[in-house]
Amino acid sequence: MVMATLTATATDNGFSFALTVRNNGDNPVSMQFSDAQRVEFTAQRDGEVVWRWSDGRMFGQALGTVELAPGEETSFEGGWDDPPTGEFLVRGGVAANGTDASDETTLTVA
């Protein structure tokens, strides 16, 4: 079983995010990716996505795999520069095929 934990850290110009993915199961897990993107972060306000980490980014079209042994974890990172003021529901999720490991947190930008 793959579990994810999202951590948001304030920076000088916004927030940095880390999505830590851990294999809590007894068997190895293989996460298969259809391109070079490993993670997606989004921010929603009033149910509408107002920011998506992958917008404006290009990802190589190469298959990839991340293997996690039982008890092993890995982290995927991203950042949001110059967010507008308000309260946001931020979600981080693994971009692997067939893997729904994700977590969310609420951020308030003053």
N, CA, C and O of each residue as an XYZ file, in Angstrom:
440
protein
N       0.848     -1.182      0.000
C       0.000      0.000      0.000
C       0.890      1.241      0.000
O       1.762      1.393      0.855
N       0.660      2.114     -0.960
C       1.449      3.341     -1.087
C       0.664      4.490     -0.458
O      -0.496      4.719     -0.799
N       1.304      5.205      0.458
C       0.696      6.352      1.128
C       1.512      7.598      0.809
O       2.726      7.523      0.620
N       0.840      8.741      0.753
C       1.513     10.000      0.435
C       1.263     11.015      1.535
O       0.195     11.047      2.146
N       2.277     11.849      1.777
C       2.178     12.936      2.749
C       2.679     14.211      2.090
O       3.806     14.256      1.595
N       1.851     15.244      2.081
C       2.195     16.527      1.481
C       2.683     17.488      2.557
O       2.030     17.672      3.584
N       3.836     18.097      2.310
C       4.391     19.105      3.206
C       4.527     20.404      2.431
O       5.084     20.424      1.333
N       4.016     21.491      3.001
C       4.135     22.823      2.395
C       5.000     23.681      3.305
O       4.789     23.734      4.516
N       5.978     24.352      2.704
C       6.890     25.207      3.454
C       6.904     26.591      2.819
O       7.116     26.722      1.614
N       6.679     27.619      3.622
C       6.737     28.994      3.114
C       8.166     29.335      2.709
O       9.120     28.980      3.400
N       8.303     30.030      1.580
C       9.592     30.520      1.104
C       9.506     32.039      1.003
O       8.459     32.622      1.285
N      10.595     32.679      0.603
C      10.594     34.134      0.467
C       9.573     34.630     -0.551
O       9.046     35.734     -0.412
N       9.288     33.818     -1.579
C       8.382     34.294     -2.631
C       7.212     33.358     -2.884
O       6.593     33.437     -3.945
N       6.887     32.473     -1.944
C       5.748     31.579     -2.135
C       5.828     30.367     -1.237
O       6.006     30.486     -0.025
N       5.694     29.180     -1.848
C       5.701     27.932     -1.095
C       6.473     26.872     -1.860
O       6.466     26.846     -3.091
N       7.134     26.004     -1.118
C       7.709     24.803     -1.718
C       6.902     23.625     -1.184
O       6.440     23.632     -0.043
N       6.746     22.619     -2.031
C       5.963     21.440     -1.674
C       6.818     20.196     -1.812
O       7.657     20.096     -2.708
N       6.596     19.257     -0.919
C       7.221     17.946     -1.019
C       6.127     16.910     -0.804
O       5.416     16.939      0.201
N       6.001     16.003     -1.748
C       5.077     14.885     -1.615
C       5.938     13.651     -1.345
O       6.651     13.167     -2.224
N       5.854     13.158     -0.124
C       6.620     11.976      0.267
C       5.725     10.758      0.103
O       4.626     10.695      0.654
N       6.216      9.794     -0.664
C       5.463      8.584     -0.965
C       6.170      7.419     -0.291
O       7.372      7.221     -0.464
N       5.410      6.652      0.478
C       5.986      5.539      1.255
C       5.236      4.244      0.951
O       4.007      4.216      0.879
N       6.006      3.182      0.775
C       5.429      1.857      0.592
C       5.211      1.247      1.974
O       6.160      0.782      2.606
N       3.971      1.248      2.441
C       3.640      0.681      3.745
C       3.261     -0.786      3.660
O       2.896     -1.393      4.667
N       3.344     -1.360      2.471
C       2.977     -2.759      2.294
C       4.135     -3.705      2.551
O       5.237     -3.297      2.918
N       3.848     -4.977      2.346
C       4.837     -6.034      2.560
C       5.553     -6.439      1.284
O       6.506     -7.217      1.331
N       5.107     -5.920      0.142
C       5.683     -6.280     -1.149
C       6.233     -5.047     -1.850
O       5.769     -3.936     -1.595
N       7.213     -5.223     -2.727
C       7.722     -4.087     -3.507
C       6.604     -3.476     -4.357
O       5.665     -4.161     -4.761
N       6.727     -2.188     -4.613
C       5.769     -1.461     -5.447
C       6.533     -0.846     -6.607
O       7.618     -0.292     -6.427
N       5.962     -0.947     -7.791
C       6.552     -0.360     -8.989
C       5.582      0.685     -9.531
O       4.475      0.349     -9.952
N       5.991      1.939     -9.520
C       5.159      3.019    -10.061
C       5.629      3.303    -11.481
O       6.797      3.620    -11.705
N       4.708      3.188    -12.444
C       5.016      3.357    -13.860
C       4.549      4.744    -14.328
O       3.409      5.140    -14.086
N       5.440      5.466    -14.996
C       5.151      6.815    -15.489
C       5.205      6.817    -17.007
O       6.091      6.201    -17.600
N       4.260      7.507    -17.640
C       4.211      7.545    -19.106
C       5.067      8.658    -19.696
O       5.272      8.704    -20.909
N       5.574      9.565    -18.841
C       6.497     10.612    -19.287
C       7.372     11.007    -18.100
O       7.369     10.315    -17.082
N       8.112     12.092    -18.208
C       9.059     12.484    -17.167
C       8.397     13.158    -15.960
O       9.064     13.383    -14.950
N       7.112     13.483    -16.040
C       6.431     14.079    -14.895
C       6.208     13.027    -13.819
O       5.705     11.938    -14.096
N       6.585     13.359    -12.593
C       6.459     12.426    -11.475
C       5.385     12.833    -10.474
O       4.888     11.998     -9.718
N       5.029     14.111    -10.469
C       4.105     14.628     -9.465
C       3.283     15.759    -10.063
O       3.696     16.398    -11.030
N       2.112     16.000     -9.476
C       1.290     17.153     -9.838
C       0.826     17.814     -8.550
O       0.364     17.145     -7.626
N       0.954     19.125     -8.499
C       0.437     19.923     -7.396
C      -0.599     20.882     -7.959
O      -0.388     21.474     -9.017
N      -1.721     21.039     -7.257
C      -2.734     22.001     -7.659
C      -3.189     22.791     -6.433
O      -3.096     22.319     -5.300
N      -3.684     24.004     -6.685
C      -4.289     24.820     -5.633
C      -5.692     25.190     -6.086
O      -5.888     25.662     -7.206
N      -6.657     24.974     -5.218
C      -8.052     25.288     -5.520
C      -8.567     26.342     -4.549
O      -8.198     26.382     -3.375
N      -9.432     27.188     -5.086
C     -10.147     28.158     -4.251
C     -11.605     28.072     -4.664
O     -11.928     28.176     -5.847
N     -12.475     27.885     -3.701
C     -13.911     27.747     -3.967
C     -14.185     26.654     -4.997
O     -15.063     26.803     -5.847
N     -13.427     25.548     -4.919
C     -13.648     24.408     -5.790
C     -13.085     24.530     -7.192
O     -13.233     23.609     -7.995
N     -12.448     25.637     -7.503
C     -11.886     25.857     -8.837
C     -10.356     25.852     -8.766
O      -9.763     26.495     -7.899
N      -9.733     25.125     -9.682
C      -8.270     25.093     -9.733
C      -7.768     26.451    -10.208
O      -8.118     26.902    -11.299
N      -6.945     27.104     -9.384
C      -6.402     28.421     -9.729
C      -4.912     28.353    -10.063
O      -4.337     29.306    -10.589
N      -4.302     27.216     -9.750
C      -2.881     27.038    -10.061
C      -2.601     25.560    -10.225
O      -3.089     24.729     -9.460
N      -1.811     25.246    -11.230
C      -1.383     23.866    -11.490
C       0.118     23.899    -11.742
O       0.586     24.609    -12.632
N       0.871     23.134    -10.962
C       2.322     23.135    -11.043
C       2.818     22.817    -12.448
O       3.803     23.409    -12.890
N       2.181     21.918    -13.152
C       2.655     21.485    -14.467
C       2.349     22.470    -15.587
O       2.923     22.351    -16.669
N       1.460     23.443    -15.366
C       1.142     24.426    -16.415
C       2.405     25.149    -16.862
O       3.160     25.665    -16.037
N       2.626     25.185    -18.145
C       3.777     25.879    -18.702
C       5.061     25.066    -18.676
O       6.109     25.547    -19.108
N       4.990     23.853    -18.180
C       6.172     22.975    -18.137
C       6.063     21.940    -19.248
O       4.970     21.565    -19.673
N       7.216     21.493    -19.700
C       7.252     20.428    -20.690
C       7.965     19.235    -20.076
O       8.959     19.392    -19.367
N       7.452     18.045    -20.350
C       8.019     16.820    -19.803
C       8.407     15.900    -20.948
O       7.648     15.710    -21.898
N       9.599     15.334    -20.843
C      10.078     14.412    -21.863
C       9.143     13.223    -22.012
O       8.573     12.740    -21.033
N       8.992     12.760    -23.238
C       8.110     11.636    -23.526
C       8.875     10.322    -23.421
O       9.109      9.638    -24.418
N       9.254      9.988    -22.206
C      10.006      8.756    -21.953
C       9.363      8.019    -20.785
O       9.064      8.617    -19.751
N       9.155      6.731    -20.955
C       8.605      5.924    -19.881
C       9.579      5.885    -18.720
O      10.793      5.959    -18.912
N       9.043      5.769    -17.514
C       9.909      5.701    -16.337
C       9.273      4.874    -15.245
O       8.062      4.652    -15.244
N      10.085      4.423    -14.321
C       9.627      3.593    -13.216
C      10.322      4.027    -11.934
O      11.519      4.314    -11.927
N       9.563      4.069    -10.861
C      10.130      4.264     -9.528
C       9.743      3.041     -8.712
O       8.562      2.727     -8.560
N      10.740      2.367     -8.197
C      10.536      1.157     -7.388
C      10.678      1.512     -5.911
O      11.595      2.231     -5.514
N       9.747      0.993     -5.105
C       9.819      1.188     -3.656
C       9.742     -0.172     -2.962
O       8.755     -0.896     -3.100
N      10.771     -0.502     -2.230
C      10.766     -1.715     -1.428
C       9.854     -1.494     -0.220
O       9.542     -0.348      0.106
N       9.423     -2.558      0.446
C       8.615     -2.376      1.658
C       9.326     -1.451      2.659
O      10.501     -1.646      2.971
N       8.600     -0.452      3.150
C       9.156      0.495      4.101
C       9.949      1.626      3.479
O      10.343      2.555      4.183
N      10.194      1.573      2.177
C      10.985      2.609      1.511
C      10.092      3.790      1.114
O       8.897      3.629      0.868
N      10.704      4.982      1.059
C       9.972      6.172      0.641
C      10.837      7.020     -0.278
O      12.062      6.911     -0.308
N      10.145      7.870     -1.026
C      10.807      8.838     -1.896
C       9.981     10.110     -1.880
O       8.795     10.079     -1.554
N      10.601     11.230     -2.231
C       9.892     12.512     -2.245
C       9.976     13.155     -3.617
O      10.981     13.041     -4.319
N       8.898     13.832     -3.981
C       8.817     14.605     -5.207
C       8.540     16.047     -4.800
O       7.733     16.301     -3.907
N       9.214     16.994     -5.460
C       9.130     18.386     -5.016
C       8.644     19.319     -6.121
O       8.751     19.022     -7.310
N       8.110     20.447     -5.689
C       7.673     21.496     -6.598
C       7.497     22.781     -5.812
O       7.646     22.784     -4.590
N       7.184     23.869     -6.492
C       7.015     25.141     -5.806
C       5.997     26.027     -6.484
O       5.721     25.887     -7.675
N       5.440     26.943     -5.708
C       4.463     27.915     -6.199
C       4.988     29.292     -5.840
O       5.007     29.675     -4.670
N       5.420     30.040     -6.863
C       5.948     31.379     -6.669
C       4.839     32.417     -6.803
O       3.963     32.298     -7.660
N       4.887     33.415     -5.963
C       3.969     34.564     -5.997
C       2.491     34.177     -6.025
O       1.765     34.615     -6.917
N       2.026     33.364     -5.067
C       0.601     33.028     -5.029
C      -0.224     34.251     -4.634
O       0.260     35.113     -3.901
N      -1.459     34.333     -5.113
C      -2.328     35.434     -4.696
C      -2.773     35.224     -3.242
O      -2.609     34.135     -2.691
N      -3.326     36.249     -2.639
C      -3.819     36.122     -1.269
C      -5.100     35.291     -1.266
O      -5.836     35.234     -2.251
N      -5.334     34.659     -0.138
C      -6.551     33.871      0.017
C      -6.267     32.537      0.663
O      -5.138     32.242      1.053
N      -7.318     31.729      0.771
C      -7.201     30.387      1.324
C      -7.339     29.382      0.193
O      -8.226     29.501     -0.652
N      -6.456     28.395      0.183
C      -6.392     27.431     -0.910
C      -6.321     26.014     -0.377
O      -5.711     25.757      0.661
N      -6.947     25.104     -1.091
C      -6.783     23.682     -0.855
C      -5.713     23.218     -1.836
O      -5.930     23.231     -3.048
N      -4.565     22.810     -1.316
C      -3.451     22.374     -2.157
C      -3.399     20.860     -2.120
O      -3.429     20.245     -1.054
N      -3.319     20.272     -3.303
C      -3.271     18.824     -3.423
C      -2.003     18.424     -4.162
O      -1.636     19.043     -5.161
N      -1.342     17.398     -3.672
C      -0.194     16.809     -4.351
C      -0.506     15.359     -4.651
O      -1.024     14.642     -3.794
N      -0.195     14.920     -5.865
C      -0.464     13.541     -6.234
C       0.615     12.992     -7.145
O       1.204     13.725     -7.940
N       0.868     11.706     -7.027
C       1.826     11.030     -7.894
C       1.214     10.919     -9.284
O       0.033     10.599     -9.419
N       2.009     11.181    -10.315
C       1.526     11.150    -11.698
C       1.719      9.785    -12.351
O       1.744      9.688    -13.578
N       1.856      8.737    -11.553
C       2.060      7.386    -12.086
C       0.740      6.789    -12.558
O      -0.327      7.094    -12.025
N       0.837      5.943    -13.557
C      -0.339      5.229    -14.058
C      -0.832      4.241    -13.007
O      -0.055      3.437    -12.492
N      -2.116      4.301    -12.692
C      -2.699      3.350    -11.764
C      -2.343      3.578    -10.307
O      -2.631      2.723     -9.469
N      -1.731      4.691     -9.982
C      -1.389      5.003     -8.595
C      -2.133      6.259     -8.186
O      -2.032      7.292     -8.849
N      -2.876      6.173     -7.103
C      -3.647      7.333     -6.663
C      -3.127      7.922     -5.362
O      -3.880      8.552     -4.619
N      -1.842      7.720     -5.081
C      -1.257      8.254     -3.849
C      -1.281      9.779     -3.891
O      -0.678     10.399     -4.768
N      -1.989     10.375     -2.929
C      -2.094     11.832     -2.890
C      -2.374     12.278     -1.461
O      -2.729     11.480     -0.594
N      -2.203     13.571     -1.249
C      -2.513     14.174      0.040
C      -2.854     15.634     -0.221
O      -2.536     16.171     -1.283
N      -3.491     16.267      0.735
C      -3.856     17.680      0.571
C      -3.740     18.414      1.891
O      -3.762     17.824      2.971
N      -3.616     19.739      1.758
C      -3.529     20.607      2.924
C      -4.149     21.959      2.565
O      -4.302     22.289      1.389
N      -4.495     22.718      3.569
C      -5.048     24.055      3.351
C      -3.975     25.081      3.639
O      -3.293     25.005      4.661
N      -3.821     26.055      2.726
C      -2.860     27.141      2.885
C      -3.598     28.465      2.927
O      -4.570     28.670      2.200
N      -3.131     29.357      3.778
C      -3.643     30.714      3.799
C      -2.506     31.647      3.406
O      -1.451     31.661      4.040
N      -2.735     32.426      2.352
C      -1.729     33.389      1.880
C      -2.242     34.768      2.269
O      -3.320     35.184      1.845
N      -1.451     35.476      3.087
C      -1.863     36.799      3.557
C      -1.345     37.887      2.642
O      -1.595     39.068      2.883
